[in-house]
Amino acid sequence: MTRCIICTFALCAALFCPAALFAQGVPKPKITNIPGGFFVEWEAPVDVASILIDKKFSGECEVMFDVPSVAFLADKIDNKTPSFPDPEMVTALADYWIVRGKPERAIPLYETSLEHGNIDEGRSLIFQNNLAMLYSQALGEHEKALEIVKNALESKKDNVTLLDTKGLILLNSGNPAEAIEPLQRAVELSCQLSIYCMHLAYAFHQNGQPTPARRWFDQALDKLIPAAQNMGKENRKMFDDLQRAFPPASTQ
C-alpha cells in the first residue's frame, strides 16, 4: 500500500502537479489513487486566483485528473449528450484547467453550462463569479467581467463573494475609487474577514488614501501573515505591496 502511494505520488508529481502551486510555498500533497484520477489532500487551502473551486475539489483537497480522464470529460462535453451539461462534469473539468494554469479553457465550459440552465442557483452563482474573474484576470476583458458580476448581483445583491469579485474587477480595470464601495460592503457582510479587509485596504491604497488603507491592512495583518505563503499570485502581490507601503512602526 505504501509503495503504491509512493508510486502514485511520483507519477503525479512528474506529470500533473502545477509547479506554480509549489512555487507559492504550498505544502507537498498526500496523493492516493482513485478511478479516473488522483485524489490530492493538501495540508493548507490552495488559493487559485480568487476562483471558487468546487468544494468537493478544493480547500483541503484537489483532484487532478490524468490525461485519459480529461480527454473523456472533454469528449462528453463536446458531444453534447442529451443530459449535457452535467454540472459535476463541467465543474470537474473547469477546476482541472484552472489548477493546471489554463483558465481560458474553463471559460466556455462555464458559459455553456450557464446558457443551458441545467444548474441550481448556488452553482450558477459560482459559475458566474468564476466566469467574471476569468474574463478580468485571464483575458483582461474587464467590461465583460463587470457585466457578468452585475447581472449575478441582481438576484443576490448581498452575496459577499460577488461583491468582492466586483471590487477586484474594478481594481483590475484601474478604477480603485469605484471598487471601494462593493469591497466595503463585502467587509461588512463578512464580519471583517481578513482577505476582504486586505482587498479594501488595497483599494484605498490605490486610490491614494493611506490612512484607511493602513487601518484596514493593520486590522487584518495578524491573520494575513500566516496565510501569505499559500496566497494566489494576485492576493500575494496585494499583500506584498501593502507590506511595503505600510511596514510595522518598529521597522519604519
CYANA upper distance limits for C-alpha pairs under 8 A (distance plus 0.5 A):
  1 MET  CA      5 ILE  CA      6.80
  2 THR  CA      6 ILE  CA      6.73
  3 ARG  CA      7 CYS  CA      6.63
  4 CYS  CA      8 THR  CA      6.57
  5 ILE  CA      9 PHE  CA      6.56
  5 ILE  CA     31 ILE  CA      7.07
  5 ILE  CA     32 THR  CA      6.06
  5 ILE  CA     33 ASN  CA      7.86
  6 ILE  CA     10 ALA  CA      6.66
  7 CYS  CA     11 LEU  CA      6.71
  8 THR  CA     12 CYS  CA      6.66
  8 THR  CA     31 ILE  CA      7.35
  8 THR  CA     32 THR  CA      7.07
  8 THR  CA     33 ASN  CA      7.04
  9 PHE  CA     13 ALA  CA      6.38
  9 PHE  CA     30 LYS  CA      7.98
  9 PHE  CA     31 ILE  CA      6.02
  9 PHE  CA     32 THR  CA      7.84
 10 ALA  CA     14 ALA  CA      6.58
 11 LEU  CA     15 LEU  CA      6.70
 11 LEU  CA     16 PHE  CA      8.45
 12 CYS  CA     16 PHE  CA      5.58
 12 CYS  CA     17 CYS  CA      6.61
 12 CYS  CA     38 PHE  CA      8.09
 13 ALA  CA     17 CYS  CA      5.64
 16 PHE  CA     64 MET  CA      7.44
 16 PHE  CA     66 ASP  CA      7.89
 16 PHE  CA    100 ARG  CA      8.28
 17 CYS  CA     64 MET  CA      8.12
 17 CYS  CA    100 ARG  CA      8.16
 18 PRO  CA     22 PHE  CA      7.82
 18 PRO  CA     99 VAL  CA      7.56
 18 PRO  CA    100 ARG  CA      6.21
 18 PRO  CA    101 GLY  CA      7.91
 19 ALA  CA     23 ALA  CA      6.69
 20 ALA  CA     24 GLN  CA      6.88
 21 LEU  CA     25 GLY  CA      7.41
 21 LEU  CA     26 VAL  CA      6.33
 21 LEU  CA     46 VAL  CA      8.23
 22 PHE  CA     26 VAL  CA      5.58
 22 PHE  CA     27 PRO  CA      7.60
 22 PHE  CA     28 LYS  CA      7.90
 24 GLN  CA    229 GLN  CA      6.48
 24 GLN  CA    230 ASN  CA      6.54
 24 GLN  CA    231 MET  CA      7.64
 24 GLN  CA    232 GLY  CA      7.82
 24 GLN  CA    233 LYS  CA      8.42
 25 GLY  CA    229 GLN  CA      5.95
 25 GLY  CA    230 ASN  CA      6.67
 26 VAL  CA     44 ALA  CA      7.69
 26 VAL  CA     46 VAL  CA      7.75
 26 VAL  CA    229 GLN  CA      7.54
 26 VAL  CA    230 ASN  CA      6.10
 27 PRO  CA     42 TRP  CA      7.30
 27 PRO  CA     43 GLU  CA      6.78
 27 PRO  CA     44 ALA  CA      7.61
 28 LYS  CA     42 TRP  CA      7.55
 28 LYS  CA     43 GLU  CA      8.35
 29 PRO  CA     40 VAL  CA      6.43
 29 PRO  CA     41 GLU  CA      6.00
 29 PRO  CA     42 TRP  CA      5.32
 29 PRO  CA     43 GLU  CA      7.41
 30 LYS  CA     40 VAL  CA      6.29
 30 LYS  CA     41 GLU  CA      5.77
 30 LYS  CA     42 TRP  CA      7.25
 31 ILE  CA     38 PHE  CA      7.16
 31 ILE  CA     39 PHE  CA      6.25
 31 ILE  CA     40 VAL  CA      5.19
 31 ILE  CA     41 GLU  CA      6.97
 32 THR  CA     38 PHE  CA      6.68
 32 THR  CA     39 PHE  CA      6.02
 32 THR  CA     40 VAL  CA      7.30
 33 ASN  CA     37 GLY  CA      7.19
 33 ASN  CA     38 PHE  CA      5.53
 33 ASN  CA     39 PHE  CA      6.67
 34 ILE  CA     38 PHE  CA      6.12
 34 ILE  CA     39 PHE  CA      6.83
 36 GLY  CA     65 PHE  CA      6.97
 36 GLY  CA     66 ASP  CA      7.38
 36 GLY  CA     68 PRO  CA      8.40
 36 GLY  CA     69 SER  CA      5.97
 37 GLY  CA     63 VAL  CA      7.58
 37 GLY  CA     64 MET  CA      6.65
 37 GLY  CA     65 PHE  CA      4.65
 37 GLY  CA     66 ASP  CA      5.71
 37 GLY  CA     69 SER  CA      7.29
 38 PHE  CA     63 VAL  CA      6.34
 38 PHE  CA     64 MET  CA      6.03
 38 PHE  CA     65 PHE  CA      6.49
 38 PHE  CA     66 ASP  CA      7.81
 39 PHE  CA     61 CYS  CA      7.73
 39 PHE  CA     62 GLU  CA      7.05
 39 PHE  CA     63 VAL  CA      5.62
 39 PHE  CA     64 MET  CA      7.51
 40 VAL  CA     61 CYS  CA      5.85
 40 VAL  CA     62 GLU  CA      5.62
 40 VAL  CA     63 VAL  CA      6.35
 40 VAL  CA     64 MET  CA      7.94
 41 GLU  CA     60 GLU  CA      6.15
 41 GLU  CA     61 CYS  CA      4.74
 41 GLU  CA     62 GLU  CA      6.98
 42 TRP  CA     46 VAL  CA      8.14
 42 TRP  CA     59 GLY  CA      8.21
 42 TRP  CA     60 GLU  CA      5.44
 42 TRP  CA     61 CYS  CA      5.86
 42 TRP  CA     62 GLU  CA      7.81
 43 GLU  CA     60 GLU  CA      6.72
 44 ALA  CA     59 GLY  CA      7.65
 44 ALA  CA     60 GLU  CA      6.46
 44 ALA  CA    230 ASN  CA      7.89
 45 PRO  CA     58 SER  CA      7.69
 45 PRO  CA     59 GLY  CA      4.82
 45 PRO  CA     60 GLU  CA      5.83
 45 PRO  CA     61 CYS  CA      8.25
 45 PRO  CA    230 ASN  CA      7.74
 46 VAL  CA     58 SER  CA      7.72
 46 VAL  CA     59 GLY  CA      6.72
 46 VAL  CA     60 GLU  CA      8.17
 46 VAL  CA    230 ASN  CA      6.81
 46 VAL  CA    231 MET  CA      7.85
 46 VAL  CA    232 GLY  CA      8.15
 47 ASP  CA     51 ILE  CA      8.21
 47 ASP  CA    230 ASN  CA      7.17
 47 ASP  CA    231 MET  CA      6.04
 47 ASP  CA    232 GLY  CA      5.48
 48 VAL  CA     52 LEU  CA      8.49
 48 VAL  CA     53 ILE  CA      8.43
 48 VAL  CA     98 ILE  CA      7.98
 48 VAL  CA     99 VAL  CA      7.26
 48 VAL  CA    231 MET  CA      8.50
 48 VAL  CA    232 GLY  CA      5.93
 49 ALA  CA    232 GLY  CA      5.82
 49 ALA  CA    233 LYS  CA      7.02
 49 ALA  CA    234 GLU  CA      6.84
 49 ALA  CA    235 ASN  CA      8.16
 50 SER  CA    133 MET  CA      7.98
 50 SER  CA    232 GLY  CA      7.89
 50 SER  CA    235 ASN  CA      8.50
 51 ILE  CA    129 ASN  CA      8.16
 51 ILE  CA    130 ASN  CA      5.89
 51 ILE  CA    133 MET  CA      7.50
 51 ILE  CA    134 LEU  CA      8.46
 52 LEU  CA    126 ILE  CA      6.98
 52 LEU  CA    129 ASN  CA      8.21
 52 LEU  CA    130 ASN  CA      6.89
 53 ILE  CA     57 PHE  CA      7.08
 53 ILE  CA     58 SER  CA      6.15
 53 ILE  CA     95 ASP  CA      6.47
 54 ASP  CA     58 SER  CA      6.57
 54 ASP  CA     91 THR  CA      7.24
 54 ASP  CA     92 ALA  CA      8.38
 54 ASP  CA     95 ASP  CA      7.86
 55 LYS  CA     59 GLY  CA      7.33
 56 LYS  CA     61 CYS  CA      8.18
 57 PHE  CA     61 CYS  CA      6.14
 57 PHE  CA     62 GLU  CA      5.11
 57 PHE  CA     63 VAL  CA      6.10
 57 PHE  CA     92 ALA  CA      8.38
 57 PHE  CA     95 ASP  CA      8.34
 58 SER  CA     62 GLU  CA      5.60
 58 SER  CA     63 VAL  CA      8.49
 63 VAL  CA     96 TYR  CA      7.91
 64 MET  CA     96 TYR  CA      6.61
 65 PHE  CA     69 SER  CA      6.33
 65 PHE  CA     70 VAL  CA      6.63
 65 PHE  CA     96 TYR  CA      7.51
 66 ASP  CA     70 VAL  CA      6.89
 67 VAL  CA     71 ALA  CA      6.70
 68 PRO  CA     72 PHE  CA      6.64
 69 SER  CA     73 LEU  CA      6.74
 70 VAL  CA     74 ALA  CA      6.58
 70 VAL  CA     93 LEU  CA      7.45
 71 ALA  CA     75 ASP  CA      6.52
 72 PHE  CA     76 LYS  CA      6.72
 73 LEU  CA     77 ILE  CA      6.81
 73 LEU  CA     89 MET  CA      7.26
 73 LEU  CA     93 LEU  CA      7.27
 74 ALA  CA     78 ASP  CA      6.54
 74 ALA  CA     93 LEU  CA      8.01
 75 ASP  CA     79 ASN  CA      6.52
 76 LYS  CA     80 LYS  CA      7.10
 76 LYS  CA     81 THR  CA      7.45
 77 ILE  CA     81 THR  CA      7.86
 77 ILE  CA     84 PHE  CA      7.21
 77 ILE  CA     85 PRO  CA      7.11
 77 ILE  CA     90 VAL  CA      8.21
 80 LYS  CA     84 PHE  CA      5.80
 80 LYS  CA     85 PRO  CA      7.56
 81 THR  CA     85 PRO  CA      8.22
 85 PRO  CA     89 MET  CA      7.94
 85 PRO  CA     90 VAL  CA      7.20
 85 PRO  CA    112 THR  CA      8.15
 85 PRO  CA    113 SER  CA      6.30
 85 PRO  CA    116 HIS  CA      7.81
 85 PRO  CA    118 ASN  CA      7.56
 86 ASP  CA     90 VAL  CA      6.69
 86 ASP  CA    118 ASN  CA      8.26
 87 PRO  CA     91 THR  CA      6.43
 87 PRO  CA    113 SER  CA      7.66
 87 PRO  CA    118 ASN  CA      7.93
 87 PRO  CA    119 ILE  CA      6.83
 88 GLU  CA     92 ALA  CA      6.56
 89 MET  CA     93 LEU  CA      6.75
 90 VAL  CA     94 ALA  CA      6.46
 90 VAL  CA    109 LEU  CA      6.61
 90 VAL  CA    110 TYR  CA      7.77
 90 VAL  CA    113 SER  CA      7.89
 91 THR  CA     95 ASP  CA      6.43
 92 ALA  CA     96 TYR  CA      6.67
 93 LEU  CA     97 TRP  CA      6.88
 93 LEU  CA    106 ALA  CA      7.95
 94 ALA  CA     98 ILE  CA      6.73
 94 ALA  CA    103 PRO  CA      8.31
 94 ALA  CA    105 ARG  CA      7.83
 94 ALA  CA    106 ALA  CA      5.00
 94 ALA  CA    107 ILE  CA      8.32
 94 ALA  CA    109 LEU  CA      7.03
 94 ALA  CA    110 TYR  CA      8.02
 95 ASP  CA     99 VAL  CA      6.62
 95 ASP  CA    106 ALA  CA      8.02
 96 TYR  CA    100 ARG  CA      6.55
 97 TRP  CA    101 GLY  CA      6.77
 97 TRP  CA    102 LYS  CA      5.60
 97 TRP  CA    103 PRO  CA      6.16
 97 TRP  CA    105 ARG  CA      6.78
 97 TRP  CA    106 ALA  CA      6.57
 98 ILE  CA    102 LYS  CA      6.07
 98 ILE  CA    103 PRO  CA      5.02
 98 ILE  CA    105 ARG  CA      8.48
 98 ILE  CA    106 ALA  CA      7.20
 99 VAL  CA    103 PRO  CA      8.42
102 LYS  CA    106 ALA  CA      8.11
103 PRO  CA    107 ILE  CA      7.42
103 PRO  CA    134 LEU  CA      7.26
103 PRO  CA    138 ALA  CA      7.19
104 GLU  CA    108 PRO  CA      8.40
104 GLU  CA    134 LEU  CA      7.80
104 GLU  CA    138 ALA  CA      7.16
104 GLU  CA    139 LEU  CA      8.08
105 ARG  CA    109 LEU  CA      7.88
106 ALA  CA    110 TYR  CA      6.93
107 ILE  CA    111 GLU  CA      6.71
107 ILE  CA    131 LEU  CA      6.58
107 ILE  CA    134 LEU  CA      7.57
107 ILE  CA    135 TYR  CA      8.34
108 PRO  CA    112 THR  CA      6.40
109 LEU  CA    113 SER  CA      6.75
110 TYR  CA    114 LEU  CA      6.64
110 TYR  CA    127 PHE  CA      6.26
110 TYR  CA    128 GLN  CA      8.12
110 TYR  CA    131 LEU  CA      7.04
111 GLU  CA    115 GLU  CA      6.61
111 GLU  CA    131 LEU  CA      8.04
112 THR  CA    116 HIS  CA      6.65
113 SER  CA    117 GLY  CA      6.80
113 SER  CA    118 ASN  CA      7.39
113 SER  CA    119 ILE  CA      7.97
114 LEU  CA    118 ASN  CA      8.00
114 LEU  CA    119 ILE  CA      7.99
114 LEU  CA    124 SER  CA      7.19
114 LEU  CA    127 PHE  CA      7.95
114 LEU  CA    128 GLN  CA      8.40
119 ILE  CA    123 ARG  CA      6.81
119 ILE  CA    124 SER  CA      6.64
120 ASP  CA    124 SER  CA      6.58
121 GLU  CA    125 LEU  CA      6.74
122 GLY  CA    126 ILE  CA      6.99
123 ARG  CA    127 PHE  CA      6.61
124 SER  CA    128 GLN  CA      6.62
125 LEU  CA    129 ASN  CA      6.50
125 LEU  CA    152 ALA  CA      7.08
126 ILE  CA    130 ASN  CA      6.58
127 PHE  CA    131 LEU  CA      6.42
128 GLN  CA    132 ALA  CA      6.56
128 GLN  CA    148 ILE  CA      7.00
128 GLN  CA    149 VAL  CA      7.14
128 GLN  CA    152 ALA  CA      7.15
129 ASN  CA    133 MET  CA      6.77
129 ASN  CA    148 ILE  CA      8.34
129 ASN  CA    149 VAL  CA      6.85
129 ASN  CA    152 ALA  CA      8.34
129 ASN  CA    161 THR  CA      8.19
129 ASN  CA    162 LEU  CA      6.64
129 ASN  CA    165 THR  CA      7.48
130 ASN  CA    134 LEU  CA      6.51
131 LEU  CA    135 TYR  CA      6.64
131 LEU  CA    145 ALA  CA      7.81
131 LEU  CA    148 ILE  CA      8.11
132 ALA  CA    136 SER  CA      6.79
132 ALA  CA    144 LYS  CA      7.92
132 ALA  CA    145 ALA  CA      4.63
132 ALA  CA    146 LEU  CA      7.20
132 ALA  CA    148 ILE  CA      6.17
132 ALA  CA    149 VAL  CA      6.46
132 ALA  CA    165 THR  CA      8.34
133 MET  CA    137 GLN  CA      6.38
133 MET  CA    138 ALA  CA      8.30
133 MET  CA    145 ALA  CA      7.02
133 MET  CA    165 THR  CA      7.30
133 MET  CA    169 ILE  CA      7.50
134 LEU  CA    138 ALA  CA      5.55
134 LEU  CA    139 LEU  CA      7.28
134 LEU  CA    145 ALA  CA      8.27
135 TYR  CA    139 LEU  CA      5.50
135 TYR  CA    140 GLY  CA      6.58
135 TYR  CA    141 GLU  CA      5.79
135 TYR  CA    142 HIS  CA      7.13
135 TYR  CA    144 LYS  CA      7.40
135 TYR  CA    145 ALA  CA      5.84
136 SER  CA    140 GLY  CA      5.10
136 SER  CA    141 GLU  CA      5.61
136 SER  CA    142 HIS  CA      5.18
136 SER  CA    144 LYS  CA      8.32
136 SER  CA    145 ALA  CA      6.05
136 SER  CA    169 ILE  CA      6.61
136 SER  CA    172 ASN  CA      7.53
137 GLN  CA    141 GLU  CA      8.45
137 GLN  CA    172 ASN  CA      7.97
141 GLU  CA    145 ALA  CA      6.78
142 HIS  CA    146 LEU  CA      6.49
142 HIS  CA    169 ILE  CA      6.83
142 HIS  CA    170 LEU  CA      8.11
142 HIS  CA    172 ASN  CA      7.81
142 HIS  CA    173 SER  CA      6.41
143 GLU  CA    147 GLU  CA      6.70
144 LYS  CA    148 ILE  CA      6.91
145 ALA  CA    149 VAL  CA      6.91
145 ALA  CA    169 ILE  CA      7.59
146 LEU  CA    150 LYS  CA      6.51
146 LEU  CA    166 LYS  CA      7.03
146 LEU  CA    169 ILE  CA      7.14
146 LEU  CA    170 LEU  CA      8.19
147 GLU  CA    151 ASN  CA      6.70
148 ILE  CA    152 ALA  CA      6.86
149 VAL  CA    153 LEU  CA      6.68
149 VAL  CA    162 LEU  CA      6.98
149 VAL  CA    165 THR  CA      7.99
149 VAL  CA    166 LYS  CA      6.77
150 LYS  CA    154 GLU  CA      6.95
150 LYS  CA    166 LYS  CA      8.09
151 ASN  CA    155 SER  CA      8.13
152 ALA  CA    156 LYS  CA      7.11
152 ALA  CA    162 LEU  CA      8.06
153 LEU  CA    157 LYS  CA      5.00
153 LEU  CA    158 ASP  CA      7.92
153 LEU  CA    159 ASN  CA      7.60
153 LEU  CA    162 LEU  CA      7.24
153 LEU  CA    163 LEU  CA      8.21
157 LYS  CA    163 LEU  CA      8.45
158 ASP  CA    163 LEU  CA      7.76
158 ASP  CA    189 LEU  CA      8.07
159 ASN  CA    163 LEU  CA      6.72
159 ASN  CA    186 ALA  CA      8.44
160 VAL  CA    164 ASP  CA      6.66
160 VAL  CA    185 ARG  CA      8.21
160 VAL  CA    186 ALA  CA      5.40
160 VAL  CA    189 LEU  CA      6.88
160 VAL  CA    190 SER  CA      7.16
161 THR  CA    165 THR  CA      6.56
161 THR  CA    186 ALA  CA      7.84
162 LEU  CA    166 LYS  CA      6.56
163 LEU  CA    167 GLY  CA      6.83
163 LEU  CA    182 PRO  CA      5.72
163 LEU  CA    183 LEU  CA      6.89
163 LEU  CA    185 ARG  CA      7.68
163 LEU  CA    186 ALA  CA      6.24
164 ASP  CA    168 LEU  CA      6.74
164 ASP  CA    182 PRO  CA      6.98
164 ASP  CA    183 LEU  CA      5.89
164 ASP  CA    186 ALA  CA      6.27
164 ASP  CA    196 TYR  CA      7.49
164 ASP  CA    199 HIS  CA      8.45
165 THR  CA    169 ILE  CA      6.63
166 LYS  CA    170 LEU  CA      6.78
166 LYS  CA    179 ALA  CA      7.77
166 LYS  CA    182 PRO  CA      7.24
166 LYS  CA    183 LEU  CA      8.44
167 GLY  CA    171 LEU  CA      6.72
167 GLY  CA    178 GLU  CA      8.13
167 GLY  CA    179 ALA  CA      4.78
167 GLY  CA    180 ILE  CA      7.31
167 GLY  CA    181 GLU  CA      8.30
167 GLY  CA    182 PRO  CA      6.09
167 GLY  CA    183 LEU  CA      5.93
168 LEU  CA    172 ASN  CA      6.59
168 LEU  CA    179 ALA  CA      7.48
168 LEU  CA    199 HIS  CA      8.02
169 ILE  CA    173 SER  CA      6.68
169 ILE  CA    179 ALA  CA      8.45
170 LEU  CA    174 GLY  CA      6.87
170 LEU  CA    175 ASN  CA      5.63
170 LEU  CA    176 PRO  CA      6.87
170 LEU  CA    178 GLU  CA      7.15
170 LEU  CA    179 ALA  CA      5.78
171 LEU  CA    175 ASN  CA      5.82
171 LEU  CA    176 PRO  CA      5.52
171 LEU  CA    179 ALA  CA      6.58
171 LEU  CA    203 ALA  CA      7.37
175 ASN  CA    179 ALA  CA      6.90
176 PRO  CA    180 ILE  CA      6.95
176 PRO  CA    203 ALA  CA      5.58
176 PRO  CA    204 PHE  CA      7.62
176 PRO  CA    206 GLN  CA      6.47
176 PRO  CA    207 ASN  CA      5.95
177 ALA  CA    203 ALA  CA      7.65
177 ALA  CA    204 PHE  CA      8.08
177 ALA  CA    207 ASN  CA      6.30
178 GLU  CA    182 PRO  CA      8.47
179 ALA  CA    183 LEU  CA      6.73
179 ALA  CA    203 ALA  CA      6.95
180 ILE  CA    184 GLN  CA      6.41
180 ILE  CA    200 LEU  CA      6.82
180 ILE  CA    203 ALA  CA      6.44
180 ILE  CA    204 PHE  CA      7.43
181 GLU  CA    185 ARG  CA      6.83
182 PRO  CA    186 ALA  CA      6.70
183 LEU  CA    187 VAL  CA      6.72
183 LEU  CA    196 TYR  CA      7.46
183 LEU  CA    199 HIS  CA      7.49
183 LEU  CA    200 LEU  CA      5.96
184 GLN  CA    188 GLU  CA      6.76
184 GLN  CA    200 LEU  CA      6.91
185 ARG  CA    189 LEU  CA      6.63
186 ALA  CA    190 SER  CA      6.46
186 ALA  CA    196 TYR  CA      7.17
187 VAL  CA    191 CYS  CA      6.66
187 VAL  CA    192 GLN  CA      5.13
187 VAL  CA    193 LEU  CA      6.88
187 VAL  CA    196 TYR  CA      6.04
187 VAL  CA    197 CYS  CA      6.53
187 VAL  CA    200 LEU  CA      8.21
188 GLU  CA    192 GLN  CA      6.42
190 SER  CA    196 TYR  CA      8.41
192 GLN  CA    196 TYR  CA      7.34
192 GLN  CA    197 CYS  CA      6.62
193 LEU  CA    197 CYS  CA      6.78
193 LEU  CA    220 ALA  CA      8.36
194 SER  CA    198 MET  CA      6.74
194 SER  CA    219 GLN  CA      8.43
194 SER  CA    220 ALA  CA      5.30
194 SER  CA    221 LEU  CA      8.19
194 SER  CA    223 LYS  CA      7.03
194 SER  CA    224 LEU  CA      7.14
195 ILE  CA    199 HIS  CA      6.89
195 ILE  CA    220 ALA  CA      8.10
195 ILE  CA    224 LEU  CA      7.81
196 TYR  CA    200 LEU  CA      6.72
197 CYS  CA    201 ALA  CA      6.56
197 CYS  CA    216 TRP  CA      6.15
197 CYS  CA    217 PHE  CA      7.06
197 CYS  CA    219 GLN  CA      8.26
197 CYS  CA    220 ALA  CA      6.80
198 MET  CA    202 TYR  CA      6.61
198 MET  CA    216 TRP  CA      7.22
198 MET  CA    217 PHE  CA      6.06
198 MET  CA    220 ALA  CA      7.30
198 MET  CA    238 MET  CA      8.21
198 MET  CA    239 PHE  CA      7.82
199 HIS  CA    203 ALA  CA      6.79
199 HIS  CA    238 MET  CA      8.12
200 LEU  CA    204 PHE  CA      6.86
200 LEU  CA    213 ALA  CA      7.85
200 LEU  CA    216 TRP  CA      7.60
201 ALA  CA    205 HIS  CA      6.60
201 ALA  CA    212 PRO  CA      7.37
201 ALA  CA    213 ALA  CA      4.59
201 ALA  CA    214 ARG  CA      7.20
201 ALA  CA    215 ARG  CA      8.12
201 ALA  CA    216 TRP  CA      5.74
201 ALA  CA    217 PHE  CA      5.96
201 ALA  CA    242 LEU  CA      8.46
202 TYR  CA    206 GLN  CA      6.53
202 TYR  CA    213 ALA  CA      6.94
202 TYR  CA    238 MET  CA      7.04
202 TYR  CA    242 LEU  CA      7.34
203 ALA  CA    207 ASN  CA      6.58
203 ALA  CA    213 ALA  CA      8.06
204 PHE  CA    208 GLY  CA      6.83
204 PHE  CA    209 GLN  CA      5.57
204 PHE  CA    210 PRO  CA      7.19
204 PHE  CA    212 PRO  CA      7.01
204 PHE  CA    213 ALA  CA      5.49
205 HIS  CA    209 GLN  CA      5.97
205 HIS  CA    210 PRO  CA      6.01
205 HIS  CA    213 ALA  CA      5.76
205 HIS  CA    242 LEU  CA      8.32
209 GLN  CA    213 ALA  CA      6.79
210 PRO  CA    214 ARG  CA      6.43
211 THR  CA    215 ARG  CA      6.80
212 PRO  CA    216 TRP  CA      6.66
213 ALA  CA    217 PHE  CA      6.61
214 ARG  CA    218 ASP  CA      6.28
214 ARG  CA    246 PHE  CA      6.76
215 ARG  CA    219 GLN  CA      6.65
216 TRP  CA    220 ALA  CA      7.00
217 PHE  CA    221 LEU  CA      6.37
217 PHE  CA    242 LEU  CA      7.89
218 ASP  CA    222 ASP  CA      8.31
220 ALA  CA    224 LEU  CA      6.62
221 LEU  CA    225 ILE  CA      6.51
222 ASP  CA    226 PRO  CA      8.08
223 LYS  CA    227 ALA  CA      7.30
224 LEU  CA    228 ALA  CA      6.36
227 ALA  CA    231 MET  CA      7.07
228 ALA  CA    236 ARG  CA      6.98
228 ALA  CA    239 PHE  CA      8.00
229 GLN  CA    236 ARG  CA      8.41
231 MET  CA    235 ASN  CA      6.33
231 MET  CA    236 ARG  CA      5.91
232 GLY  CA    236 ARG  CA      6.44
233 LYS  CA    237 LYS  CA      6.69
234 GLU  CA    238 MET  CA      6.95
235 ASN  CA    239 PHE  CA      6.69
236 ARG  CA    240 ASP  CA      6.56
237 LYS  CA    241 ASP  CA      6.53
238 MET  CA    242 LEU  CA      6.60
239 PHE  CA    243 GLN  CA      6.63
240 ASP  CA    244 ARG  CA      6.75
241 ASP  CA    245 ALA  CA      6.72
242 LEU  CA    246 PHE  CA      6.30
242 LEU  CA    247 PRO  CA      8.48
243 GLN  CA    247 PRO  CA      5.80
247 PRO  CA    251 THR  CA      6.90
247 PRO  CA    252 GLN  CA      6.90
248 PRO  CA    252 GLN  CA      7.20
